[in-house]
Amino acid sequence: MKKIFSLCLAMMLIFFTVGCTSAAKVKTEKIKFNKKLLKTTEFIDAGSKDTPLSVLRESPDDVTIFGDAVANQGQMVNFIKKRNAAPKINCTVEELVSFYYEEAELEGIRPDVAICQAIKETGTWNYGGDVIPEQNNYCGLGTTGGGVKGAFFPTPQLGVRAHIQHLLSYATTRPPKIAIIDPRYELIQKFRPQIFGKIQNWTGLNGVWAVPGKQYGQDILNLWQQAQLPDASDASLEYANSIIDKDFDTSANYVYRGLVYFLRQDYWNAHADFKTAIEINPELSEAIFNLALTQEKLNRPKDALKTYDRYLQLQPKSKLGYYNRGNVYLQLKKYKDAVKDFRSSLEIEDRFVDAHNQIALAYFRQKKYQDALKEIRHAAEVNTTNKIVNENKAALEACIKK
């Protein structure tokens, strides 16, 4: 009996060992690439995010959901068109912006910030997630992931109205001034009394509107800052000079003029103004970020690296700070540091596909093609409409041996 038991045990061990060995072979099996094709393949670099930051006159934690617009309708139209020349909406950009100002101002909500929330939710109306343009759903109402599309609205204006009404459900207990069309309004009122009417500020939406959404409100306000940027016109430069003449020792004024110079591609003058702003206020993070961007434009990567270090000491949760510093490391061929920074940006925003793209680029430049393919395929799953990601994925897959 003992001999039979020992024999069975030995056979089981053999089968187990063979099975493990087979599994290991499956695990370690590598995709084979055509080396000649790889040599001629160009992997597209998504690059740094080079939109400078304006100085938010209010602390992010103090920006209320209720209030007046800071950016005007023209600024918001230009901001949307700059981010997406062909947004997937069922009206003109001008009409959509007008709807937001009309509906939000009726309820007392900041229209410019509400638009920035829609920009974040829809990817500047490029979508790529569960919601489709035909829904006129600009804030993800009723979407829960896994292909659930959420609410449909017959017109863009009604989609805007539902968005504003949903914001009301978080910010006040008073009912909307127009009949409720937000399908989630009464659900918030009935089933979430702990938040109904209790959230006054945009950062209060963190982890509530979006889950986990640790920086949800900050991301919206970052877009709002960008929308307030001046342009490169002579009129903007004249205005910038005038506010410095009136108040020459205010750091925000030098940041404003530095932005004008930056947009005019006059990087040396922009550099000088951002440095002056930092001399006046050494902890003005927007000026430090903009200085780093300018140093990148002036092809001074080592200086930019030090400046991003300083920025991240002040803003340790900035996905753009880690992302841009990662790109500087990439330029300096410090691939390990680059990948680490891109991973840090993804810890803050896990759907930040440009960071995935840059990780894949770092692997590609190190000839770690298997890792690059895995990363870029994951990026394409996260966002199906990102042009750079899709082109890089197609280019790498074309190099796989048949």
PEKABEL-V655626 format. One line per field, one symbol per residue. phi: phi as a letter, one per 40 degrees, with the letter a starting at -180 (. if undefined). psi: psi as a letter, one per 40 degrees, with the letter a starting at -180 (. if undefined). A space follows every 50 residues. Layout:
phi=???
psi=???
This chain:
phi=.ccccccccccccccccccccccccccccbccbccccccbcbccccgccb ccbccccbcdcbcccciccccccccccccccccacbccbbaccdcccccc cccccccgcccccccccccccbgffbfhbccbdccfbbbgcgcbgggccg cbbcbdccccccdccccdcccacccccbdcbccbdcccccbbccbdgbbc bccccdgbcbbcfcbdccccccccdcccccbcccccccccccccccacbb cccccccdccccccgcccccdcccccccccbcbcccccdcccdcccccfb ccccccccdcccccbcbccccccccdccdcccgcccccccccccccccbc cccccddcccccccccgccccccdccccdcccbcbcccdccccccccccc cc
psi=dddddddddddddddddddddddddddehihhihdddddehhhhhdiihf hihihhdiideehidiiiidiidddddddddddhdgigifaidddddddd ddddddeeihdddddddddddefffebebdiidedfheefheheifehda iihdidddddddddddddddeieiiieihheheeddddddefdeeheehd ideeeheddihdfdfddddddddddddeiiaeidddddddddddddgefh dddddddddddddefgddddddddddddddgeegdddddddddddddefg ddddddddddddddgefhdddddddddddddefgddddddddddddddge egdddddddddddddefgddddddddddddddheehdddddddddddeeh h.
